[in-house]
Structures are given as C-alpha cells and as structure tokens.
Amino acid sequence: MSIKIPFILIGITHFSKIKKWVLTLSLFLAALTILLISARAAYISMFFIILLFIVYYLKTNTLKKSSFINVVYIGIALIASFIITNSVFKYNNGKDRFESVTSRVTQIVDKKEASINARLTYWNTALSIIKKNPVLGVGIGNWKIESLTYEKAYIDDAFISSHTHNDFLEIAAETGVFNGLVYLLLFILLLVRNLKKIVRKNDSTNKNVAIVTTLVLVSYGIDALFNFPLYRSTMQFSFAVLLAFTILNDSKKEVEENKEAENSFFSIGVIVLSLLTIYFTFVTLRTYQLEYQIKYSKINSTEINDRFPKFPNVGIYAESFAEHLAIAYYNEDNYIKAAEYFNVAKNINPYLGIPDWYLHKIEKSKGNNDDAYKYAKNAFYMRPRNSNYFLDALTMASKKKDTLEILKIHNLFSSYRKMPSNWKNTASALYNSNYKIKKIIVFVDQGLLSFPKDTALLKRKRILTERLKGVKNSDNLLPQDNPVSPLAKINYMVEAKKLGDQLKFEKAIEFYKMASQENPEKRVILQDIGICYYKLNKIDLAIKYLKQTLNDPNLESGKTEYLLAGCYMNLKDKENGCKYLTIAFDKKYPNTEVLLNKLCK
C-alpha cells in the first residue's frame, strides 16, 4: 500500500478538479488502511515518503499559491485518516498496537516491545551466522534451518522465524558478505542515479519519474530493513517497476547514446537468464502449492510421493518434504515407511525435533520404551521450549522411573517458560515414578512460591497431603491411581485424558461428555471437547463447543480465544481468526504476539 503512495502524490499535484479529489480520497483510504493495520514499517515508510515529497515539491514550486493548496489536499487526507483511526481504536477499546497511532509510533523505538526485541534477536543471529560463514554463506533459503540452533532458546513450541526480518542481513547470511554488499550497492546505485535526474536540469517529466522512483525505493528499502519483501511477490513486482523506471527514464540524447551501445548478445543473455529464473520460480511455485495442500487439506502419502519435489526440499516453515511424507505414512499406520522418511528428514533438517518426536511415538506404540525414551529426550533437548516435547519427555522419564531426568527436564523447560502447569505435570511424573510423597509436596511448594493462588497447584498439594496421611478416595485420585474399590466410580475426566494422550479423540469425547453431564458447571470440559473436535478436523463442532466457554470467569487465560483463532484460521476466516487472536494477546496468552505479527500484520 505504502509503495503506491508516491504515484498518488504526484497525481494530486499534477491533476485538477475531480481527478484531484479522487486521488485525495485514494490517499486518505491508503493512509487509513496503513494506520488501522498498525504496521510500524509502513508507518515509517509513509512518513518519509510524504515528508520527502512535500520538501521536493515546495522546493521546485516555490511562491506559488497552487503549490500550497496541493499540500493542503495532502494534509487533509492525512489528518482525516489520523482522526478516524484514533476514533476507531478508542471505540473498540484497543490495546497495545491498537491503542492509538501515537502509542504505536512510540513503540518503534521501544527495545522492550516484543516484536522489536524479536527483530534485534534475529539480526544478532544473522550476524553470528555471517561471522561463521563470511565467504559463501549457508546457502540460499537455509536461514530458516541454520537459525534454529539459536532460536531454540527464545522461540516457543514449533514456531520459527522463517526470515531475518532484514533482507540485507539474510542475503549476506545465506550467500556471503560479498553478495550482501552487491545487493546493498544495487540500492545505492539506484538512489544515486535517480537523485542525479532530480538535481540536474532535466525536463519536468524526467524529474517527476525520478522523484516517484526515489520514493518507491525509499519505501522498498525501509521494508527490506525491517521485513522480507524479497519473498513477497507484490513487493517484487514493485521492485521490477522501480528498476524499469530507473533504466528507462532517460532524456532523448541519452536514449540515442544507449541505442548506439546496444548489444544483441547482451539481450540474448538477459533472455536466457530470465528463462532460467522463470523455470526455478515455476518449480518453487508448484512445490509451495503442494505444501499448502498438505497443510490445509487432506492429502495421502501416494499423492505426496507422486508430486515429491526435488527443489526446494524444505518448506516455508523449515519442515522438509520428507517429513511431510513421513507424517502421512504415520497417519496411515505405515510405521516402517514413516520411520524411513523421518530419518531422511533428520538429515535435511535435524533441528526442529519433529522427526524424533514422531519416532518416539512409533517406538512407544511398539512397546520399545527404551528407544521411545531416547527419541523423546532428543526432541525435547532439540527444542526445550516446546510444550508437547516437554510433556512427552516427562511421560517417558516417568515410565523409566528416572526422577533425576524428570527434574532436569522440568528445570530446563521452566527456565524458559515458567508456568504453574509445569509443577503440576512434573509432580504427576514424579508420583508415577514412585518418588517420595513428602519430596513431591516440597516440589509443589516451590511452584506455589511463584504462583501462590494457582488452584490446580493448591489442589494437588491438598491431595498429596491427604495421600501422605493415608486418605484415598474417588475425590483425590491422581494420575495412574487404581480405583479405590471395585465399586468406585469411574473418573471420566482421567479416562478422557488418557484416551486423548493415545490420540483416540472420538472415544475421549464420549468420556468428556459424560464428565460434563456430571459436572455441568465445569466449562473447561467443553473446552477439552472442542480441542478433541479440532484434532479430528471437525472445525465447526470445535467452534460450537469452544464458544460455550467464552467469558467464563474460571477460564480467563485466553486459551479459548487462542483455540478459536486456530479454528478460524483453519477455515481461512482471517477476520475472525485475528479477532480472537487479538483477544488472546490482550489476555497475555503465551506466544500470541508472534502469531499476531505473522498472521495478522
């Protein structure tokens, strides 16, 4: 949007009457959209574009009443967009990035702000990679793989950065310092060439084209500093227009000189090079179409195998296509083929931990607990901020009665993500490992020091204290407990959770529904049912149950909204997805800001 504003500005100052008003309305709508989105790079870009244009315009059109009137038109559009944006934010009680335009602007220089801090971390990672591979880099497209060893300390679960959020650093990291300097030099040359056209006494058309091209370059350059326009097709089209305008914006004399210097061999070389790049672009497009189908529709192993790409072999989020094929085999219960391709995937990208996590599940299903334990630990230590890996590593350690490893896993995960559920889950693992109850109570007390009002931890301490005194009944069952007596009532919640852990979601739903009938006031059960339906890809039913838990005073963590956001994103309903993701972010649910910036920017 911001990269098109220079064309609108030149139109406002050039045309009159109805055309001028239409273009002013266009500027208003463009500015309004940018301000409402609250994308800081676009804020900076729009500010510099308009400021530089007004300075240039007034300098070249001094002491003219019409010049000041044209600037007023621009000012009216911007002021109106500013007022309306702040009114919308105020009406909707916006917070954080949607509080007000001025508060969003102040966040640009706030190093403590999450996305600013994330970018600085990515840039430091890029500099570390450049230092290690200054000459050839790590290879085109390999940032998303090589950065993972650094990211495991600051990115949760299976999320990755995908890009450096700075094209100059990403190119230098992937292809070497020399190539990074060549890319930077291209921008400098474009700027110098266009500034020469503006400063020299060329005709007005040449100057106007040069100023528009310069402002487009400024917009693209700012985006390249903070984002990754290199991977945005719309931005690449604009970059192509920028190059074409710069090359073709010559005076008649320069055109004649260029004609004399034309070389047919050079033209043929350009055509051949273009055909080569078109071929690789087409192959990449087909590969990403396959990835999109894998992620958002049902596709079996045969289809993936038939369309298995040779280039690139890794998708947008660093998952290799061998891994996608292995997961398809796993879902079809073809564990032999699945294990084969998971091992291939580990050779392509060994840093995500997903292949090891699935291999642990395969070995566990076979009853090979030693191998399952080994793979579970591999996955966890590869990505120690991943909650699924954490829980499965705890489970396998408890099966092996390895209490030292349980505490080691807990301490590492909690050093990154300190949550009350960590102590609850680890206490269960310790209890299942026959750890002394007195020591487990001491351990739970450590959690209560940080979360003294957490109801789950308080309940767990009460149950353990009663157990220590020899009191055991249906109201204080712990995981892995046997029934109190042959006549003891089935704990539907415990059974449902066990079935969910075994991926038997249909059966788990039955038990959750029975638990809900017994305890209709516990709305969290409806949330669990919604999660099971989501796992079964029955999104409409998942939304139905999750919406019943909204505004429940006992479920204020933002988890319901986070899950609803996932449901709507799955249905490609971005508006509702971003709506609920924003609410989850406002409630400070973990990891929502990363997703907001990634999906709703």
C-alpha positions in Angstrom: 0.0 0.0 0.0 2.7 2.5 1.0 4.8 1.7 -2.1 1.9 3.0 -4.3 1.5 6.3 -2.4 4.2 8.2 -4.4 2.1 7.7 -7.6 -0.9 9.2 -5.7 1.1 12.2 -4.5 2.4 13.0 -8.0 -1.2 12.7 -9.3 -2.6 15.1 -6.6 -0.1 17.8 -7.5 -0.5 17.2 -11.3 -4.2 16.9 -11.9 -7.1 19.2 -11.0 -10.8 19.1 -10.2 -12.5 15.7 -10.0 -9.2 13.8 -10.6 -7.5 15.7 -7.7 -10.4 14.8 -5.4 -10.4 11.2 -6.4 -6.7 10.9 -5.8 -7.0 12.7 -2.4 -9.7 10.2 -1.4 -7.3 7.4 -2.5 -4.5 8.9 -0.3 -7.0 9.1 2.6 -8.0 5.4 2.2 -4.4 4.2 1.8 -3.3 6.2 4.9 -6.3 5.0 6.8 -5.6 1.3 6.0 -1.9 1.6 7.0 -2.8 3.4 10.3 -5.5 0.8 11.1 -3.2 -2.1 10.4 -0.6 -0.5 12.8 2.4 -1.9 10.9 5.3 0.1 12.1 7.5 -0.3 9.0 4.6 1.0 6.9 4.3 4.0 9.3 7.9 4.9 8.9 7.7 4.4 5.1 4.6 6.5 4.7 6.1 9.3 6.9 9.3 9.5 4.9 7.6 9.3 1.5 5.2 12.1 2.2 7.8 14.3 4.0 10.4 13.9 1.2 7.8 14.6 -1.5 6.5 17.8 0.2 10.0 19.1 0.6 10.8 18.3 -3.0 7.5 19.8 -4.3 7.7 23.0 -2.4 11.4 23.5 -3.3 10.7 23.1 -7.0 7.4 25.1 -6.9 8.2 28.0 -4.6 6.0 31.0 -4.1 3.0 29.5 -5.9 -0.4 29.6 -4.3 -1.4 26.4 -6.1 1.6 24.6 -4.6 0.4 25.3 -1.0 -3.1 24.3 -2.0 -1.9 21.0 -3.2 0.0 20.4 0.0 -3.3 21.2 1.9 -5.1 18.5 -0.1 -2.4 16.0 1.1 -2.6 17.3 4.7 -6.5 17.0 4.7 -6.2 13.3 3.7 -3.6 12.5 6.3 -5.3 14.4 9.2 -8.7 12.8 8.4 -7.1 9.3 8.4 -5.4 10.0 11.7 -8.5 11.2 13.4 -10.7 8.4 12.2 -8.1 5.7 13.1 -7.8 7.0 16.7 -11.6 7.2 16.9 -11.9 3.5 15.8 -9.2 2.4 18.3 -10.9 4.3 21.1 -14.4 3.0 20.2 -13.1 -0.6 20.3 -11.0 -0.1 23.5 -7.9 -1.0 21.6 -4.8 -2.1 23.5 -1.1 -2.4 22.7 -0.7 -2.0 18.9 -4.3 -0.8 18.6 -4.4 1.7 21.4 -3.7 4.8 19.3 -1.5 5.9 16.4 0.8 7.9 18.7 1.3 5.0 21.1 2.2 2.7 18.2 4.7 5.3 16.9 6.4 5.4 20.3 6.8 1.6 20.2 9.0 2.0 17.2 12.0 2.9 19.4 11.0 0.8 22.4 13.5 -2.0 22.7 11.4 -3.7 25.3 8.5 -4.2 22.9 8.2 -7.9 22.0 8.4 -7.7 18.2 11.2 -5.1 18.3 13.2 -7.3 20.7 12.5 -10.3 18.4 13.9 -8.4 15.4 17.0 -7.4 17.3 17.5 -11.1 18.3 17.1 -12.3 14.7 19.6 -9.7 13.5 22.1 -10.8 16.1 21.6 -14.4 15.0 22.2 -13.3 11.4 25.5 -11.6 12.4 26.6 -14.7 14.2 25.9 -16.8 11.1 27.7 -14.3 8.9 30.8 -14.5 11.1 30.9 -18.2 10.9 30.3 -18.3 7.1 31.5 -15.0 5.7 32.5 -16.2 2.2 29.9 -18.5 0.8 27.2 -18.2 3.5 24.9 -21.1 4.5 23.1 -21.4 1.1 20.1 -19.8 -0.4 17.0 -20.5 1.7 18.9 -22.0 4.5 18.4 -19.3 7.1 15.3 -21.0 8.3 17.3 -24.1 9.1 20.6 -22.7 10.3 18.9 -20.2 12.6 17.1 -22.9 14.5 20.1 -23.8 16.8 19.9 -20.2 18.0 16.1 -19.9 18.2 15.6 -22.9 20.4 16.5 -20.6 23.4 13.9 -17.9 22.6 11.0 -19.2 20.4 8.3 -21.4 21.8 7.0 -24.8 20.5 7.5 -25.5 16.8 7.4 -21.8 15.7 10.3 -20.4 13.7 11.3 -17.0 12.4 11.4 -18.2 8.7 13.2 -14.9 7.8 15.7 -12.5 9.3 13.3 -9.5 9.0 16.1 -7.8 7.2 16.8 -8.7 3.6 20.3 -7.3 3.6 21.4 -9.4 6.5 19.5 -12.5 5.2 21.3 -12.3 1.8 24.7 -11.9 3.5 24.0 -14.8 5.8 22.8 -17.1 3.0 25.2 -16.2 0.2 28.2 -14.5 1.9 29.3 -10.9 2.7 30.4 -10.1 -0.9 26.9 -10.9 -2.3 25.3 -8.9 0.6 27.4 -5.9 -0.3 26.5 -6.3 -4.0 22.8 -6.3 -3.0 23.3 -3.1 -0.9 25.3 -1.5 -3.7 22.3 -2.0 -6.0 20.2 0.2 -3.8 22.9 2.8 -3.6 23.3 2.9 -7.4 19.5 3.2 -7.9 19.4 6.1 -5.4 22.3 7.9 -6.9 21.0 7.5 -10.5 17.6 8.9 -9.6 18.9 11.7 -7.4 21.0 12.8 -10.4 17.9 13.1 -12.5 16.2 15.2 -9.8 19.2 17.6 -9.2 20.1 18.1 -12.9 18.2 20.5 -15.2 16.2 17.8 -16.9 12.6 18.3 -18.2 9.8 18.1 -15.6 8.7 14.6 -16.8 12.1 13.1 -16.1 12.2 14.8 -12.7 8.7 13.6 -11.8 9.5 10.0 -12.8 12.8 10.2 -10.8 11.1 11.5 -7.6 8.4 8.8 -7.8 11.1 6.2 -8.4 13.2 7.5 -5.5 10.2 7.4 -3.1 9.3 3.9 -4.2 13.0 2.9 -3.5 12.7 4.5 0.0 9.5 2.6 0.7 11.0 -0.7 -0.5 14.3 -0.1 1.3 12.6 0.6 4.6 10.6 -2.6 4.2 13.8 -4.5 3.4 15.3 -3.2 6.6 12.5 -4.5 8.9 10.7 -7.2 6.9 11.3 -9.6 4.0 9.9 -8.0 0.7 12.3 -10.3 -1.1 9.8 -13.1 -0.5 6.6 -11.1 -1.3 5.5 -11.3 -4.9 3.7 -7.9 -4.8 6.8 -6.2 -3.5 9.0 -7.9 -6.1 6.6 -6.6 -8.8 7.1 -3.1 -7.4 10.8 -3.6 -7.3 10.7 -4.6 -11.0 8.7 -1.4 -11.8 11.3 0.6 -9.8 14.2 -0.9 -11.9 12.4 -0.3 -15.2 11.5 3.3 -14.4 15.1 4.0 -13.4 16.6 2.4 -16.5 14.1 3.9 -19.0 13.9 7.4 -17.5 16.4 9.0 -19.9 16.4 12.2 -22.0 16.2 12.0 -25.8 20.0 12.5 -26.0 20.7 9.6 -23.6 18.3 7.4 -25.5 20.2 7.9 -28.7 23.5 7.2 -26.9 22.1 4.0 -25.4 20.8 2.8 -28.9 24.4 3.1 -30.3 25.7 1.0 -27.3 23.1 -1.8 -27.7 24.5 -5.3 -28.0 22.4 -8.2 -29.3 24.4 -10.8 -27.4 23.7 -9.0 -24.1 20.0 -9.0 -24.9 20.1 -12.7 -25.7 22.0 -13.3 -22.4 19.3 -11.5 -20.4 16.5 -13.5 -22.1 18.3 -16.9 -21.4 18.9 -15.8 -17.7 15.3 -14.8 -17.4 14.1 -18.1 -18.7 16.3 -20.0 -16.2 14.9 -17.9 -13.3 11.3 -18.4 -14.6 11.9 -22.2 -14.6 13.1 -22.3 -11.0 10.4 -19.9 -9.9 7.8 -22.2 -11.5 9.2 -25.3 -9.8 9.2 -23.4 -6.5 5.6 -22.4 -7.0 4.5 -26.0 -7.6 6.4 -27.1 -4.5 4.6 -24.5 -2.3 1.3 -25.4 -3.8 1.9 -28.9 -2.6 2.9 -27.6 0.8 -0.3 -25.6 1.0 -2.4 -28.7 0.2 -0.5 -30.8 2.8 -1.2 -28.2 5.5 -4.8 -27.2 4.6 -6.4 -30.2 3.0 -6.4 -34.0 3.3 -3.7 -35.5 1.1 -2.4 -39.0 1.3 1.2 -40.4 1.1 0.6 -41.6 -2.5 -0.2 -38.1 -3.7 2.7 -36.6 -1.9 5.1 -39.3 -3.3 3.8 -38.7 -6.8 4.4 -34.9 -6.5 7.5 -35.1 -4.3 9.7 -32.0 -5.1 13.3 -32.1 -6.0 13.6 -28.3 -5.4 13.3 -26.9 -2.8 13.3 -29.8 -0.4 12.3 -27.7 2.6 9.0 -25.8 3.0 8.3 -22.2 4.2 8.5 -23.2 7.9 11.6 -25.4 7.6 9.8 -28.7 7.5 11.3 -30.9 4.9 9.0 -32.7 2.4 10.5 -36.0 3.5 9.0 -35.1 6.9 5.6 -34.3 5.4 5.6 -37.7 3.6 6.7 -39.5 6.8 3.8 -37.9 8.7 1.4 -39.0 6.0 2.7 -42.6 6.3 2.4 -42.3 10.1 -1.2 -41.2 9.9 -1.8 -44.3 7.6 -0.2 -46.5 10.3 2.6 -47.4 7.9 5.3 -47.1 10.6 8.1 -48.8 8.6 7.9 -46.2 5.8 7.2 -43.4 8.3 10.4 -44.3 10.2 12.4 -44.5 7.0 11.4 -41.0 5.9 11.7 -39.5 9.4 15.3 -40.5 9.3 15.7 -38.9 5.9 14.1 -35.7 7.3 16.6 -35.6 10.2 19.4 -35.4 7.7 17.8 -32.5 5.9 16.8 -30.5 9.0 17.9 -32.0 12.3 17.0 -29.0 14.4 13.2 -29.0 14.7 12.8 -32.2 16.7 9.6 -33.2 14.9 11.1 -36.5 13.4 12.4 -37.6 16.8 9.1 -36.8 18.4 7.2 -39.0 15.9 9.9 -41.7 16.1 9.3 -41.7 19.9 5.6 -42.2 19.3 6.3 -45.1 16.8 8.6 -46.9 19.2 6.1 -46.3 22.1 3.3 -47.9 20.1 5.6 -51.0 19.6 6.3 -51.2 23.3 10.0 -50.2 22.8 10.2 -47.8 25.7 14.0 -47.6 25.7 14.0 -46.3 22.2 10.9 -44.2 22.7 12.6 -42.6 25.7 15.7 -41.8 23.7 13.8 -40.1 20.9 11.6 -38.2 23.3 14.7 -36.7 25.0 16.3 -36.0 21.7 13.2 -34.0 20.6 13.0 -32.1 23.9 16.6 -31.1 24.1 16.5 -30.0 20.5 13.6 -27.6 21.2 13.4 -27.2 25.0 10.7 -24.6 24.8 8.2 -27.0 23.1 5.4 -27.9 25.5 4.5 -31.1 23.6 8.1 -32.3 23.8 8.3 -31.3 27.4 5.1 -33.4 28.4 6.2 -36.4 26.4 9.7 -36.4 27.7 8.2 -36.3 31.3 5.9 -39.2 30.4 8.7 -41.4 29.1 11.0 -40.5 32.0 8.3 -41.4 34.5 7.8 -44.8 32.7 11.6 -45.4 33.3 11.3 -44.1 36.9 14.1 -41.7 36.1 13.4 -39.0 38.7 16.7 -37.2 38.1 15.9 -36.8 34.4 12.3 -35.6 35.3 13.7 -32.8 37.5 16.3 -31.9 34.9 13.6 -31.7 32.1 11.4 -29.6 34.4 14.2 -27.2 35.4 15.2 -26.6 31.8 11.7 -26.0 30.4 10.7 -23.8 33.4 13.9 -21.7 32.9 12.4 -20.7 29.6 8.6 -20.9 30.2 7.6 -20.5 33.8 4.0 -21.7 34.2 2.1 -23.2 37.1 1.2 -26.2 35.0 4.9 -27.2 34.9 4.8 -28.1 38.6 1.5 -29.9 38.3 2.7 -32.0 35.3 6.1 -32.7 36.8 4.5 -33.7 40.2 2.4 -36.3 38.3 5.5 -37.6 36.6 7.3 -37.9 40.0 4.3 -39.6 41.6 4.2 -42.1 38.8 7.9 -42.8 39.3 7.3 -43.7 43.0 9.0 -40.6 44.2 8.5 -39.9 47.9 5.3 -38.0 48.5 7.0 -35.8 51.1 9.5 -34.7 48.4 6.7 -34.1 45.9 4.9 -31.8 48.3 8.2 -29.8 48.8 8.5 -29.6 45.0 4.8 -28.4 44.6 5.6 -25.8 47.4 8.3 -24.4 45.1 5.8 -23.8 42.4 3.4 -22.2 44.9 6.1 -19.7 45.8 5.8 -18.3 42.3 2.1 -19.0 41.8 0.6 -18.9 45.3 -3.0 -18.6 44.1 -3.0 -21.2 41.4 -6.0 -23.5 42.1 -4.5 -26.6 40.3 -1.3 -26.5 42.4 -3.2 -25.9 45.7 -5.5 -28.8 44.9 -2.5 -31.0 44.0 -0.9 -30.2 47.4 -4.1 -31.0 49.2 -4.4 -34.4 47.5 -0.8 -35.2 48.2 -1.1 -34.2 51.8 -4.2 -36.4 52.2 -2.4 -39.2 50.5 0.5 -38.9 52.9 -2.0 -39.3 55.7 -3.3 -42.5 54.1 -6.6 -40.9 52.8 -7.6 -42.2 49.4 -11.0 -41.8 47.8 -12.6 -41.1 44.5 -12.3 -37.3 45.1 -8.5 -37.3 45.4 -7.3 -39.6 42.6 -4.0 -38.9 41.0 -2.8 -40.0 37.6 -2.1 -43.8 37.4 -4.1 -44.5 40.5 -6.0 -47.7 40.6 -9.7 -47.5 41.5 -10.3 -47.1 45.3 -12.5 -50.2 45.2 -14.4 -52.5 42.7 -17.4 -50.3 43.3 -15.5 -47.0 42.8 -16.9 -44.6 40.3 -15.1 -44.1 37.0 -13.3 -40.8 36.8 -14.4 -39.8 33.3 -12.0 -36.8 33.1 -9.0 -39.0 33.9 -10.1 -41.7 31.3 -10.8 -39.0 28.7 -7.4 -37.5 29.2 -5.7 -40.9 28.8 -7.6 -41.5 25.6 -6.7 -38.1 24.3 -3.0 -38.8 25.0 -3.4 -42.0 23.0 -4.9 -39.9 20.1 -8.2 -41.7 20.5 -10.2 -38.5 20.3 -13.6 -39.9 19.3 -13.6 -42.1 22.5 -12.2 -39.3 24.6 -15.1 -37.1 23.5 -17.6 -39.7 24.8 -15.9 -39.6 28.3 -15.7 -35.8 28.3 -19.4 -35.6 27.5 -20.2 -38.0 30.4 -17.9 -35.9 32.7 -19.8 -32.7 31.5 -23.1 -34.3 32.4 -21.8 -35.0 35.9 -20.3 -31.5 36.3 -22.1 -29.1 34.0 -20.7 -26.1 35.9 -17.1 -27.1 34.8 -17.0 -25.3 31.4 -13.4 -26.4 31.0 -14.7 -29.8 29.9 -16.4 -28.2 27.0 -13.1 -26.6 26.1 -11.5 -30.1 26.1 -14.3 -31.4 23.8 -13.6 -28.5 21.5 -9.9 -29.4 21.4 -10.7 -33.0 20.5 -13.0 -32.0 17.7 -10.2 -29.7 16.4 -7.8 -32.6 16.4 -10.3 -34.6 14.4 -10.5 -31.7 11.9 -14.2 -31.2 12.8 -13.8 -27.4 13.0 -17.4 -26.4 13.1 -18.1 -28.7 16.1 -14.9 -27.4 17.7 -16.1 -23.8 17.4 -19.5 -24.7 18.8 -18.1 -26.1 22.0 -15.3 -23.5 22.4 -17.7 -20.6 22.1 -19.7 -22.0 25.0 -16.7 -21.4 27.3 -16.2 -17.7 26.3 -16.5 -15.2 29.1 -16.3 -17.9 31.8 -14.7 -16.3 34.8 -12.7 -19.5 35.5 -11.2 -19.6 32.0 -9.7 -16.1 31.7 -6.2 -17.2 30.5 -7.1 -16.5 26.8 -6.7 -20.2 25.9 -10.3 -20.4 24.5 -9.7 -17.4 22.3 -6.4 -18.8 21.1 -8.0 -22.1 20.2 -10.9 -20.3 18.4 -8.3 -18.3 16.4 -6.7 -21.6 15.3 -10.1 -22.9 14.2 -11.0 -19.8 12.1 -7.5 -19.7 10.6 -8.0 -23.3 9.6 -11.3 -22.3 7.9 -9.3 -19.4 6.2 -11.6 -16.9 8.0 -8.7 -14.5 8.8 -11.0 -11.7 10.1 -12.4 -13.9 13.0 -9.1 -15.6 13.4 -7.3 -12.3 14.0 -10.2 -11.1 16.2 -9.8 -13.9 18.7 -6.0 -13.9 18.4 -6.0 -10.3 19.5 -8.3 -11.0 22.5 -5.9 -13.9 23.5 -3.0 -11.5 23.2 -4.8 -8.9 25.3 -5.2 -11.6 28.0 -1.4 -12.3 27.7 -1.8 -15.8 26.5 1.7 -17.2 25.6 3.1 -16.8 22.1 0.2 -14.8 20.7 2.2 -11.8 19.8 4.5 -13.8 17.4 1.4 -15.2 15.7 -0.3 -11.7 15.5 2.7 -10.2 13.8 3.0 -13.2 11.5 -0.7 -13.8 10.5 -2.5 -10.5 11.2 0.1 -7.8 10.3 
